[in-house]
């Protein structure tokens, strides 16, 4: 995206006066920061694609079903800073928001998640900042996923810069549940009386999907022993 296109996009997308001022007065630094996050995101994606290719060649197996990536929108960044009481500045974005760049890795089986996470963190240019295991400790809603905040280097004309990226690793079943849960839970036309009932059903679906993951992994292990 060209700088002029970015300016037009940002001014079109944002509505907060404070955010408009931030973007207008800091268009070049903001553009550069987003470019850094985009580059870091590509670095992490590449690391996972290399691992998947290695497993394909060495073991005739692909532990990764899909890789998705995204950059937070300016509005989402501003909302998160505001909600947490941080100033709306370029510096504050870099220091306080760890998930501006996000990479989601969809795996075949739960064991693949931990294997890939370990292999990523073994790489000497990857620094673990934070780890949250919502598979072993699901959220009350039933959400399951392994979250990592990592720092990876990008190389600029001025030298090396470490940039944070959020990595989410989950199975196909976990990803399906999370995607559908988000769509259903945030529908505006749901009766308040129905919300609790729906939440309980979604939680039960999460338990069922966890059992499915376990069963499928057990079947795979049986096949591997044949």
VENSUL-V674400 format. One line per field, one symbol per residue. ss: DSSP state (h for helix, s for strand, l for the rest). psi: psi as a letter, one per 40 degrees, with the letter a starting at -180 (. if undefined). A space follows every 10 residues. Layout:
ss=???
psi=???
//
This chain:
ss=llhhhhhhhh hhhlllhhhh hhhhhlhhhh hhhhhhhhhh hhhhhhhhhh hhhhhhhhhl lllsssssss sllhhhhhhh hhhllllllh hhhhhhllll sssssssllh hhhhhhhhhh hhlllsssss ssslllllll lllllsssss ssssssllss ssssssssss shhhhhhhhh hhhhhlllll lhhhhhhhhh hhhhhhhhhh hhhhhhhhhh hhhhhl
psi=hidddddddd dddidhdddd ddddefdddd dddddddddd dddddddddd ddddddddef ihehdihiii hiiddddddd dddefiigid dddddehefd hhhhhhidid dddddddddd eeheehhhdi hhgeddgiid eehhihhhhi hiiihideai hhhihhhhhi iddddddddd dddddehdeh hddedddddd dddddddddd dddddddddd dddde.
//
